[in-house]
Amino acid sequence: MNYRNLGNTGFQVSEISLGTWQVGGKWGSEFDHQLAESILHTAIDAGVNFIDTADVYSAGLSEEAVGAVVKARSEEIFIASKAGRQLNPHTSEAYTPAAISRFVEDSLKRMGLETLDLIQLHCPPTEVYEREEIFEGLRNLKKEGKIRFFGVSVERVEEAIMALKYEDLSSIQIIFNMFRLKPAEQLFPLLKDKQVGILARVPLASGLLSGKMSLKTSFGKEDHRNFNRNGEAFDKGETFSGVDFSKGLEAVDKLKEIFGDVPLYQVALKWILSFPEVSCVIPGASKIAQVNGNVAATELPTLTKEQKKAVAEIYNLYFRQEVHKMW
């Protein structure tokens, strides 16, 4: 495993880390505590030392599993969680320092921790990034010792840029993958003189970039890839990175022509890591084999300029016109 610096935190985090949205099984399935623990232990055994969770993942069960496993290990494991999506309605007005503080307290209790390494606002409405009192509330949580650092998880590059004005911001979590190139073009150049880490989420475009899907692939009733393709429940950019499923499959076929027999999901992770601005990529896993496969991506050869250029050309051909302006 290789390790990279995370913003201004001083943390050296595993470049392949772990996202825990579906750590207890497939999206929409009943949470499997034993499976969750096995996945987490496998990741740590492989050198993963950064785990990203959220209070809404499996209604808090993800946080409970993360906390239990980390407490059972001797290694230093950094835990990042997210807060805000419990608010209903999820509006800017609903965001208050008191609400965020309450969510952090609840997360700490679920995980059995006194201090959280990193808390992130969980894709709040755009207006929240302009509200100084919300970020002052996060600073107060640092002073109280409840969190060590804070960051934001965003939907859009424009929101990430807005957040950069807060000089004590430690990280930005953003969708970045072969089907979502805008962050590399418009956000990354702004990070040159700033100590802000990038957490690359949805790195496989909800599985499209696994290279294992086809038009015959079916998804469960409670799987967001079934019910949220047009943003019926939340931002459609979270599902297949906002690209049309059938068009995405066509683009995947083109990528396979470029990279041959190497598993596409590993190439997709290695592609993200070819950008030095990225602190770590946080693929999810609902199986132990997925953890091992993801970690193995670090061993692939560095992508060539020609390969990266070919990826950009596929993006330009299939997605730029529809996707680039949206996120």
Protein Blocks (a to p, Z undefined) as FASTA:
>chain_A
ZZddehjnopacdfbdcdfklmnocehiacdfklmmmmmmmmmmnopabdcddfkggghm
mmmmmmmmmmmpmbdcdddddehjlpccddfklpcfklmmmmmmmmmmmnopabdfbdcd
ehiafklmmmmklmmmmmmmmmnopafbdcdddfbfklmmmmmmpmkbfbdcddddfklm
klmmmmmmmmmmpccddddehklgnolmnopacfklccdfklmklmmmnopmbcfklggn
lpafklmmmmmmmmmmmnomacfklmmmmmmmmpmklmbdcdddfbfklmmmmmmmmmpc
cddfklmmmmmmmmmmmmmmmmmmmZZ
